[in-house]
Amino acid sequence: QVQLVESGGGLVQAGDSLRLSCAASGLTFSNYAMVWFRQAPGKERDFVAAISRSGGRTVYADSVKDRFTISRDNARNTVYLQMNSLKPEDAAVYYCAASIILRTNRDDMNYWGRGTLVTVSS
């Protein structure tokens, strides 16, 4: 059974940093690209960042470029999202997802985690 478990969310102030983790089990982690999405209340689930199977390629949404960094540790079956200079508009539930091929469309994901909440106060 595939499980993706996010952690690291919480309440921070604008300008602070936070690191999210997503631990994967039940799949061959290195065979999957990993992707972070986020969903704010009343809005659609949007792409945030993606990383290729080897970690050699990364893709970011324009809204987080230069502030967020996605990385992975295939030995630990974990993907990370380092979020710096957080803004109130970054507040959302953050989800990690696994995709056989590096994609940014939520409809192309093979597996999803349940999410972790990030709240940013101004």
Sine and cosine of phi, psi and omega as CSV:
sin_phi,cos_phi,sin_psi,cos_psi,sin_omega,cos_omega
0.00,0.00,0.82,-0.58,-0.02,-1.00
-0.98,0.20,0.72,-0.69,0.09,-1.00
-0.73,-0.69,0.72,-0.70,0.15,-0.99
-0.85,-0.52,0.86,-0.50,-0.09,-1.00
-0.85,-0.53,0.92,-0.40,0.02,-1.00
-1.00,0.07,0.48,-0.88,0.09,-1.00
-0.44,-0.90,0.22,-0.98,0.08,-1.00
0.97,-0.23,-0.08,1.00,0.04,-1.00
-0.94,0.35,0.22,-0.98,0.02,-1.00
0.21,-0.98,-0.17,-0.99,0.00,-1.00
-0.98,-0.18,0.82,-0.57,0.04,-1.00
-0.72,-0.69,0.20,-0.98,0.07,-1.00
-1.00,-0.10,0.40,-0.92,0.07,-1.00
-0.82,0.58,0.70,-0.71,-0.03,-1.00
1.00,-0.09,-0.27,0.96,0.00,-1.00
-0.98,0.21,0.11,-0.99,0.04,-1.00
-0.88,-0.48,0.38,-0.93,0.02,-1.00
-0.46,-0.89,0.58,-0.82,0.08,-1.00
-0.87,-0.50,0.85,-0.53,0.07,-1.00
-1.00,-0.09,0.52,-0.85,0.08,-1.00
-0.81,-0.59,0.46,-0.89,0.09,-1.00
-0.67,-0.74,0.92,-0.39,-0.01,-1.00
-0.99,-0.12,0.78,-0.62,-0.06,-1.00
-0.95,-0.32,0.56,-0.83,0.09,-1.00
-0.53,-0.85,0.36,-0.93,0.04,-1.00
0.99,0.15,0.13,0.99,0.06,-1.00
-0.56,-0.83,0.32,-0.95,0.08,-1.00
-0.99,0.14,0.99,-0.13,-0.20,-0.98
-0.82,0.57,-0.67,0.75,-0.09,-1.00
-0.94,0.33,-0.12,0.99,0.05,-1.00
-1.00,0.02,-0.04,1.00,-0.10,-1.00
-0.84,-0.54,0.70,-0.71,0.29,-0.96
-0.94,0.33,0.50,-0.87,-0.02,-1.00
-0.86,-0.51,0.62,-0.78,-0.15,-0.99
-0.69,-0.72,0.62,-0.79,0.14,-0.99
-0.95,-0.31,0.70,-0.71,0.12,-0.99
-0.83,-0.56,0.22,-0.97,0.12,-0.99
-0.57,-0.82,0.46,-0.89,-0.02,-1.00
-0.65,-0.76,0.90,-0.44,0.08,-1.00
-1.00,0.03,0.37,-0.93,-0.01,-1.00
-0.83,0.56,0.78,-0.63,0.04,-1.00
0.97,0.22,0.10,1.00,-0.03,-1.00
-0.86,-0.51,0.19,-0.98,0.01,-1.00
-0.98,0.21,0.31,-0.95,0.06,-1.00
-0.98,0.18,0.88,-0.48,-0.12,-0.99
-0.94,-0.34,0.52,-0.86,0.08,-1.00
-0.92,0.40,0.63,-0.77,0.05,-1.00
-0.89,-0.46,-0.84,0.55,-0.08,-1.00
-0.34,-0.94,0.46,-0.89,0.02,-1.00
-0.64,-0.77,0.45,-0.89,0.02,-1.00
-0.66,-0.75,0.64,-0.77,-0.04,-1.00
-0.95,0.32,0.12,-0.99,-0.08,-1.00
-0.87,0.49,-0.62,0.78,0.01,-1.00
-1.00,0.05,-0.25,0.97,-0.08,-1.00
1.00,0.01,0.02,1.00,-0.07,-1.00
-0.98,0.20,-0.27,0.96,0.00,-1.00
-0.76,-0.65,0.70,-0.72,0.05,-1.00
-0.77,-0.64,0.48,-0.88,0.02,-1.00
-0.71,-0.70,0.64,-0.77,-0.04,-1.00
-0.75,-0.66,0.52,-0.85,0.21,-0.98
-0.93,0.37,0.54,-0.84,-0.02,-1.00
-0.85,0.53,-0.55,0.83,-0.09,-1.00
-0.93,0.36,-0.29,0.96,-0.04,-1.00
-0.87,-0.49,-0.09,1.00,-0.03,-1.00
-0.84,0.54,0.66,-0.75,-0.01,-1.00
0.97,0.26,-0.06,1.00,0.08,-1.00
-0.90,-0.44,-0.57,0.82,-0.04,-1.00
-0.95,-0.30,0.53,-0.85,0.07,-1.00
-0.71,-0.70,0.81,-0.59,0.07,-1.00
-0.99,-0.16,0.63,-0.78,0.03,-1.00
-0.50,-0.86,0.21,-0.98,0.01,-1.00
-0.56,-0.83,0.42,-0.91,0.07,-1.00
-0.80,-0.60,0.99,-0.17,-0.07,-1.00
-0.93,0.37,-0.41,0.91,0.05,-1.00
-0.95,0.32,-0.45,0.89,-0.01,-1.00
-0.97,-0.24,0.02,1.00,-0.02,-1.00
0.80,0.60,0.69,0.73,-0.10,-1.00
-0.70,-0.71,0.64,-0.77,0.13,-0.99
-0.90,-0.44,0.56,-0.83,-0.07,-1.00
-0.84,-0.54,0.41,-0.91,0.16,-0.99
-0.71,-0.70,0.96,-0.28,0.07,-1.00
-1.00,0.06,0.85,-0.52,-0.06,-1.00
-0.89,-0.45,0.89,-0.46,0.01,-1.00
-0.92,-0.40,0.32,-0.95,0.05,-1.00
0.76,0.65,0.77,0.64,-0.06,-1.00
-0.90,0.44,0.59,-0.81,0.00,-1.00
-0.88,-0.48,0.39,-0.92,0.05,-1.00
-0.82,0.57,-0.54,0.84,0.00,-1.00
-0.96,0.29,-0.11,0.99,0.10,-0.99
-0.99,0.12,-0.17,0.99,-0.02,-1.00
-0.89,0.45,0.77,-0.63,-0.06,-1.00
-0.02,-1.00,0.12,-0.99,0.26,-0.97
-1.00,0.04,0.79,-0.61,-0.02,-1.00
-0.98,-0.21,0.77,-0.64,-0.03,-1.00
-0.88,-0.47,0.63,-0.78,0.21,-0.98
-0.97,-0.24,0.45,-0.89,-0.04,-1.00
-0.59,-0.81,0.41,-0.91,0.03,-1.00
-0.89,-0.45,0.66,-0.75,-0.04,-1.00
-0.66,-0.75,0.73,-0.69,0.00,-1.00
-0.86,0.51,-0.63,0.77,0.01,-1.00
-0.89,-0.45,0.59,-0.81,-0.01,-1.00
-0.88,0.47,0.93,-0.36,-0.03,-1.00
-0.67,-0.74,0.33,-0.95,0.04,-1.00
-0.87,-0.49,-0.01,1.00,0.01,-1.00
-1.00,0.00,0.79,-0.61,-0.07,-1.00
-0.88,0.48,-0.43,0.90,0.00,-1.00
-0.96,0.29,-0.21,0.98,-0.04,-1.00
-0.99,-0.12,0.01,1.00,-0.03,-1.00
-0.98,0.21,0.59,-0.81,0.00,-1.00
-1.00,-0.02,-0.58,0.81,-0.02,-1.00
-0.63,-0.77,0.48,-0.88,-0.02,-1.00
-0.75,-0.66,0.53,-0.85,0.23,-0.97
-1.00,0.02,-0.02,-1.00,-0.05,-1.00
-1.00,-0.09,-0.17,0.99,0.12,-0.99
0.99,-0.16,0.38,-0.93,0.10,-0.99
-0.68,-0.74,0.67,-0.74,-0.13,-0.99
-1.00,0.04,0.76,-0.65,0.11,-0.99
-0.89,-0.45,0.83,-0.56,0.04,-1.00
-0.88,-0.48,0.75,-0.66,-0.03,-1.00
-0.84,-0.55,0.88,-0.47,0.01,-1.00
-1.00,-0.05,0.55,-0.83,-0.03,-1.00
-1.00,-0.01,0.00,0.00,0.00,0.00
